[in-house]
Amino acid sequence: MVRRWLIEESAQGTVGREALLLDRPERAGAVASPLAWRILQELAKAPDYPNALAARLKVHEQKVYYHVRRLEAAGFLEVVREEPKRGASARILAPTADAFAIVLKGRGSPVSSPMLAHAGAVTRFLEEFTRDGTFAGSIVVGSPYTHGPFNTTARDSPYAVELGFFLGRLFAAPKGLVVRLDTEVKALGPGKEDMILVGGPVANIITMDLNPHLAVNFDWKQVWRMESSRTRRPYADEQVGLIAKVRNPWNADRVIVLLSGLHAVGTMAAILGLTRFADDVLDGFTPGEDFYRVVAGQDRDGDGRLDAVSVLE
């Protein structure tokens, strides 16, 4: 039997149980009896040997032995240890898993991971990036080689690992590669799929091409800064990041999510905002409308690494 995890929400929090999937119909017959069901439930509370279990259940020990043998043969029970009892060795039995399940051949329904408190907010924000629970789209990072009009290498691309680790808990991985270099997308054309862009316009040339279409954009004509046409506010701190979701200007049927900063640490602030503080950062998001959030990264514990963000706009 194959092992999987069953996740349950309860008043006490999220509980995980290791489950065995029944792979043959005859296995299910071993638990069809009400007594077999009681035996399995009772041994889940406390492992025991058949004679003692019969006393607990107040039934004849031969009936218990019969069902225990069937449950063992079907893979529901196992011997966890042996103890000396009255000059003999008693086999202490317990269920082989915390739960058992029958999985049908349907596709199932995509759900947010209950292990992430704000998974619902993020999956709504990224609804275009999933097909039946599988991630659909690309994460576009700056090339590690010298490229673009600024002749730079991307320093913020490694932060995409943090994003990928988070998304892997929300969506199943597709068959092909998820990550593309900005130079690859430039060559193929940026209108072919939904994209998550990581990095500002210096590091990521697709962000540079997108920049003129943004209501909060990057300005390097006089001094390197971010400027909002909505509030007329400029931002020049290196820890400032931008989280945006807009229609792809090269294909209106596609969307672009932008996670970028004035510097690499600002890109990290944007990623941190989406992955750990989504309930606050995505508050006010309306599906189908362009969305912008300017955040500032913070190091609250003083260890030199960002661990929080504040929303500036």
PLY file of the C-alpha trace (Angstrom):
ply
format ascii 1.0
element vertex 313
property float x
property float y
property float z
element edge 312
property int vertex1
property int vertex2
end_header
0.00 0.00 0.00
1.15 3.55 -0.76
1.58 6.06 2.04
0.20 9.59 1.83
-0.62 12.40 4.26
-4.13 13.29 5.38
-4.42 16.89 6.62
-7.30 17.87 8.88
-8.36 21.26 10.22
-9.60 21.22 13.81
-10.35 23.66 16.61
-6.92 22.81 18.04
-5.13 23.57 14.75
-3.97 21.60 11.72
-3.34 17.88 12.27
-1.45 15.58 9.91
-2.03 11.82 9.75
-0.01 9.32 7.74
-2.51 7.39 5.61
-2.22 4.11 3.70
-4.07 3.93 0.39
-5.88 0.65 -0.18
-4.64 -0.77 -3.46
-6.79 -3.93 -3.66
-10.52 -4.32 -2.95
-10.07 -7.48 -0.90
-8.15 -5.50 1.71
-11.28 -3.54 2.56
-13.09 -6.76 3.49
-10.93 -7.11 6.61
-12.54 -4.03 8.17
-16.09 -4.73 6.99
-17.05 -6.32 10.32
-18.15 -3.94 13.14
-15.89 -5.85 15.52
-12.88 -5.52 13.21
-13.60 -1.81 13.04
-13.68 -1.61 16.86
-10.42 -3.56 17.12
-8.65 -1.19 14.74
-9.97 1.88 16.57
-9.10 0.47 19.99
-5.55 -0.44 19.02
-5.10 3.08 17.58
-5.77 4.40 21.10
-3.32 1.99 22.78
-1.37 -0.94 21.25
-2.09 -4.26 22.97
-2.02 -8.05 22.62
-5.17 -9.99 21.61
-6.08 -11.45 25.03
-5.93 -8.06 26.73
-7.77 -6.47 23.83
-10.58 -9.03 24.19
-10.93 -8.04 27.84
-11.03 -4.35 26.91
-13.74 -4.97 24.32
-15.59 -7.53 26.49
-15.77 -10.10 23.68
-14.53 -13.70 23.34
-10.79 -13.87 22.64
-11.27 -16.26 19.70
-13.30 -13.61 17.88
-10.53 -11.10 18.49
-7.87 -13.53 17.22
-9.89 -14.17 14.06
-10.17 -10.51 13.13
-6.61 -9.69 14.20
-5.28 -12.33 11.79
-7.38 -10.92 8.96
-6.33 -7.33 9.74
-2.65 -8.35 9.83
-2.91 -10.20 6.53
-4.59 -7.20 4.88
-1.89 -4.83 6.12
-3.90 -2.93 8.73
-2.07 -4.23 11.83
1.55 -4.96 12.67
3.55 -6.19 15.65
5.29 -3.22 17.25
7.02 -5.19 20.03
6.89 -8.42 22.03
6.54 -8.69 25.81
6.80 -11.70 28.17
3.37 -12.67 29.53
2.85 -15.71 31.80
5.92 -17.51 30.51
5.16 -16.77 26.85
5.77 -13.94 24.43
2.84 -11.60 23.78
2.70 -9.81 20.41
1.76 -6.17 20.91
-0.23 -4.96 17.91
-0.90 -1.50 16.51
-2.31 -0.07 13.25
0.20 0.31 10.43
-0.90 3.93 9.85
-2.93 6.73 11.42
-5.54 6.50 8.66
-6.57 4.36 5.68
-8.10 5.60 2.45
-9.54 4.57 -0.90
-8.53 6.96 -3.69
-10.67 7.01 -6.80
-9.35 7.70 -10.30
-10.88 11.17 -10.69
-8.68 14.24 -11.00
-9.58 15.61 -7.57
-10.04 19.27 -6.74
-7.25 21.82 -6.20
-7.10 23.10 -2.64
-4.88 25.51 -0.76
-2.39 23.99 1.61
-3.90 24.14 5.11
-0.37 24.11 6.50
0.04 27.73 5.36
-2.10 30.17 7.29
-2.49 32.60 4.38
-2.55 30.06 1.55
-6.04 31.14 0.51
-4.99 34.74 -0.07
-2.02 33.71 -2.21
-3.89 31.14 -4.30
-6.58 33.71 -5.08
-3.86 36.18 -6.06
-2.21 33.56 -8.29
-5.38 31.95 -9.63
-4.19 32.20 -13.25
-1.09 30.19 -12.37
-2.80 26.89 -11.61
-4.41 24.20 -13.76
-6.10 21.50 -11.68
-3.74 22.17 -8.79
-0.58 22.17 -10.94
1.51 25.32 -11.36
1.06 26.81 -14.84
3.35 29.62 -15.94
6.96 30.65 -15.48
9.13 32.24 -12.83
11.41 34.57 -14.77
14.73 35.53 -13.18
17.61 37.66 -14.38
20.43 35.91 -16.19
23.58 35.21 -14.13
25.63 36.31 -17.15
26.38 39.89 -18.09
23.43 41.15 -20.15
21.05 44.01 -20.81
21.66 47.74 -21.39
23.21 48.10 -17.92
25.63 45.24 -18.63
24.82 43.61 -15.31
24.44 40.16 -13.74
21.39 39.43 -11.60
22.06 39.45 -7.84
18.46 38.91 -6.77
17.77 35.71 -8.75
18.81 33.44 -5.83
15.88 34.82 -3.83
13.60 33.02 -6.30
14.50 29.85 -4.36
12.50 31.21 -1.41
9.57 31.85 -3.73
9.83 28.41 -5.34
9.96 26.65 -1.97
6.78 28.46 -0.96
4.91 27.81 -4.21
5.85 24.14 -4.01
3.65 23.88 -0.91
0.68 25.36 -2.79
0.82 23.78 -6.23
1.99 20.53 -7.76
5.02 20.84 -10.04
4.48 20.65 -13.81
6.41 18.24 -16.01
8.66 20.89 -17.54
10.93 23.49 -15.98
9.27 26.36 -14.12
12.18 28.82 -14.13
13.23 30.79 -17.22
15.99 33.33 -17.68
14.94 36.80 -18.79
17.16 36.44 -21.87
15.25 33.28 -22.86
11.88 34.99 -22.49
13.14 37.99 -24.45
14.09 35.70 -27.32
10.85 33.70 -27.24
8.54 36.68 -26.69
7.07 37.74 -23.33
3.41 37.22 -24.25
3.24 33.43 -24.40
2.43 32.54 -20.78
1.62 33.92 -17.35
4.82 35.04 -15.66
6.16 35.85 -12.21
9.04 38.26 -12.72
11.73 38.29 -10.03
14.01 41.32 -9.92
14.08 44.99 -10.90
14.77 46.42 -14.36
18.55 46.46 -13.92
18.70 42.72 -13.18
15.75 41.52 -15.25
15.31 42.86 -18.78
11.66 41.72 -18.95
10.98 43.93 -15.93
12.70 46.73 -17.82
10.40 46.25 -20.80
7.38 46.12 -18.49
8.43 49.22 -16.52
6.81 51.88 -18.79
3.45 50.10 -18.41
3.46 50.20 -14.58
1.64 52.71 -12.39
4.43 52.26 -9.84
7.64 52.17 -11.82
11.38 52.58 -11.65
13.05 55.85 -12.57
16.79 56.20 -13.21
16.84 59.45 -15.18
17.98 61.63 -12.26
18.44 59.29 -9.30
17.70 55.60 -8.89
14.27 55.40 -7.28
10.76 54.00 -7.49
7.90 56.39 -8.14
4.13 56.00 -7.89
1.90 57.81 -10.37
-1.02 57.01 -8.08
0.23 58.80 -4.95
3.11 60.85 -6.46
5.37 59.40 -3.80
9.02 58.58 -4.56
10.88 55.72 -2.86
14.66 55.53 -2.74
15.43 53.19 0.18
17.29 50.05 -0.91
14.95 47.82 1.15
11.84 48.97 -0.74
10.14 46.33 -2.87
7.19 46.22 -5.25
4.52 43.53 -5.48
2.34 44.04 -8.55
-0.09 42.07 -10.65
-0.99 43.50 -14.05
-2.29 42.43 -17.44
0.51 41.41 -19.76
0.90 44.39 -22.14
2.03 42.01 -24.91
-0.93 39.64 -24.49
-4.09 40.78 -22.70
-5.07 37.16 -22.03
-2.04 36.73 -19.78
-1.01 38.25 -16.45
2.31 39.26 -14.92
3.14 39.21 -11.22
6.14 41.37 -10.43
8.32 40.93 -7.34
11.08 43.50 -7.57
13.10 46.06 -5.68
15.41 48.99 -6.17
18.17 46.62 -5.07
18.40 42.87 -4.43
17.32 43.31 -0.81
14.19 45.11 -2.03
13.33 42.11 -4.21
13.71 39.93 -1.12
11.31 42.25 0.72
8.72 41.78 -2.04
9.10 37.98 -1.94
8.92 38.00 1.86
5.75 40.08 1.71
4.02 37.62 -0.62
5.19 34.41 1.04
4.91 35.28 4.74
2.72 38.36 5.13
0.17 37.85 2.37
-2.90 38.53 4.52
-1.73 42.11 5.11
0.07 42.71 1.82
-2.74 41.39 -0.40
-5.54 43.05 1.56
-7.75 44.87 -0.94
-6.80 42.71 -3.91
-9.66 42.43 -6.42
-9.48 39.72 -9.10
-9.32 41.13 -12.61
-7.92 44.52 -11.52
-4.32 45.72 -11.58
-2.78 45.54 -8.12
0.21 47.35 -6.57
1.83 47.16 -3.14
4.98 48.95 -2.11
6.62 47.33 0.92
9.71 48.03 3.02
11.77 45.15 4.38
12.59 45.15 8.09
15.15 43.37 10.25
13.33 43.23 13.57
15.59 40.72 15.33
18.79 42.52 14.29
20.52 39.54 12.69
21.20 41.33 9.40
18.46 39.49 7.49
14.96 40.67 6.63
12.25 39.04 8.70
9.24 41.38 8.28
7.76 43.97 5.96
5.68 47.09 6.34
3.23 48.29 3.69
4.08 51.76 2.38
1.44 51.94 -0.34
0 1
1 2
2 3
3 4
4 5
5 6
6 7
7 8
8 9
9 10
10 11
11 12
12 13
13 14
14 15
15 16
16 17
17 18
18 19
19 20
20 21
21 22
22 23
23 24
24 25
25 26
26 27
27 28
28 29
29 30
30 31
31 32
32 33
33 34
34 35
35 36
36 37
37 38
38 39
39 40
40 41
41 42
42 43
43 44
44 45
45 46
46 47
47 48
48 49
49 50
50 51
51 52
52 53
53 54
54 55
55 56
56 57
57 58
58 59
59 60
60 61
61 62
62 63
63 64
64 65
65 66
66 67
67 68
68 69
69 70
70 71
71 72
72 73
73 74
74 75
75 76
76 77
77 78
78 79
79 80
80 81
81 82
82 83
83 84
84 85
85 86
86 87
87 88
88 89
89 90
90 91
91 92
92 93
93 94
94 95
95 96
96 97
97 98
98 99
99 100
100 101
101 102
102 103
103 104
104 105
105 106
106 107
107 108
108 109
109 110
110 111
111 112
112 113
113 114
114 115
115 116
116 117
117 118
118 119
119 120
120 121
121 122
122 123
123 124
124 125
125 126
126 127
127 128
128 129
129 130
130 131
131 132
132 133
133 134
134 135
135 136
136 137
137 138
138 139
139 140
140 141
141 142
142 143
143 144
144 145
145 146
146 147
147 148
148 149
149 150
150 151
151 152
152 153
153 154
154 155
155 156
156 157
157 158
158 159
159 160
160 161
161 162
162 163
163 164
164 165
165 166
166 167
167 168
168 169
169 170
170 171
171 172
172 173
173 174
174 175
175 176
176 177
177 178
178 179
179 180
180 181
181 182
182 183
183 184
184 185
185 186
186 187
187 188
188 189
189 190
190 191
191 192
192 193
193 194
194 195
195 196
196 197
197 198
198 199
199 200
200 201
201 202
202 203
203 204
204 205
205 206
206 207
207 208
208 209
209 210
210 211
211 212
212 213
213 214
214 215
215 216
216 217
217 218
218 219
219 220
220 221
221 222
222 223
223 224
224 225
225 226
226 227
227 228
228 229
229 230
230 231
231 232
232 233
233 234
234 235
235 236
236 237
237 238
238 239
239 240
240 241
241 242
242 243
243 244
244 245
245 246
246 247
247 248
248 249
249 250
250 251
251 252
252 253
253 254
254 255
255 256
256 257
257 258
258 259
259 260
260 261
261 262
262 263
263 264
264 265
265 266
266 267
267 268
268 269
269 270
270 271
271 272
272 273
273 274
274 275
275 276
276 277
277 278
278 279
279 280
280 281
281 282
282 283
283 284
284 285
285 286
286 287
287 288
288 289
289 290
290 291
291 292
292 293
293 294
294 295
295 296
296 297
297 298
298 299
299 300
300 301
301 302
302 303
303 304
304 305
305 306
306 307
307 308
308 309
309 310
310 311
311 312
